Amino acid sequence: MAHPLPLDGVLDLHAFRPAEAADVVAEYLEACAAAGVLEVRVVHGKGTGALRRTVEAALRRHPRVAAFRTAGEGAGGWGATEVTLRR
C-alpha cells in the first residue's frame, strides 16, 4: 500500500484513485485480520455507486470475508460497507 493506514478498522477510500480500490481493500483486510481486527468499515462514499460496486465485488472474492452489509445510518449509511472477517 502506497499510503500507510492505521489498522483501526476504518478504511476511507477517498484518498485513493478508484482504480486502486479493489487492491487497497484486499490489502487492508489482510492487514486487519493479521492484527486481529475482525470488524471493518469501508467508506466509499455515495456518489454514483460505482465505487461501492467495486468494493462489494472485491469483498465477494476475498477469502477472509465472512459477511458484509451496508452500514447503518450512524456509520455512513449506503456510503459505507461494514465487513466481518474470518479469523
N, C-alpha and C positions, 0 to 999 in steps of 0.2 A: 504494500500500500504506500503510495507516494506521500499521503498525509498521515502523520501519526494521530491515532484516535484513542481517546480514553475508553477503557473497557467498562463503561458504566451502564451498559445495556441499552443505550440510545444511540442509534446511527442516524445522523441527519445528512441526507444525500444532497442538500442544497449546495454544498461546497464542491460537488463533483459534476463532471460532464455526464449527460445521460448515457453516453457510450460506455462509460466506466461502471455504471450502476451495478450490473449483474456480478462483475468480478469483485467489486468493493463489498457487496452484500455477502458473497460467499466467503471472502477472506475474514470479514468481521465476525461472521457466525462461527467460523473455526476458532478464531482467537478467543471469542467469548466462551465457547464450550471448553476450551483448554484451561481457561481461568475459572471455570465453574459458574459462569453467568449463564443461566438457562432460560431466562425470560428477557427478550429483546424487543425494543420498539424501533421500527424502521420508519423514519419520517421522510416521505417522498413528496409531500405537497398535494394539493387537489388538482390544479391545472386541468389538462385535458384528459388525464387518466392514463396517459401513455407510460409514464414512469412507474405508476402503480402496477400496471400490467407487466412491465419488465421485472419489477421486484417479485411479483407473485409467481412469474414463470421461473425465476431463479430459486425461489423458495420451494416450489414443487419438485425441482431437480435435486435439491440439496439433501444428502442422506442424514444429516443431523436434525432436520426439521421434523418435529413430531406433529405440530399443528400451527396454523396461522389464521388470523382473523382481522377484520377491520377494527381499528382502535375505537374505544368508547369516546364519547364527545369530550370528556375531560382530558383525553390523551391524544387529541388530534383528529378524531372522527375519521372520515374517509381520506384524510390527508396523511394517515399513518397506518402501519400494519404491525400488529403485535404477534410475536413469534415465540413459540415454546420449543426449546431444543431438547433432544435426547441426551442423556448422559454419555 
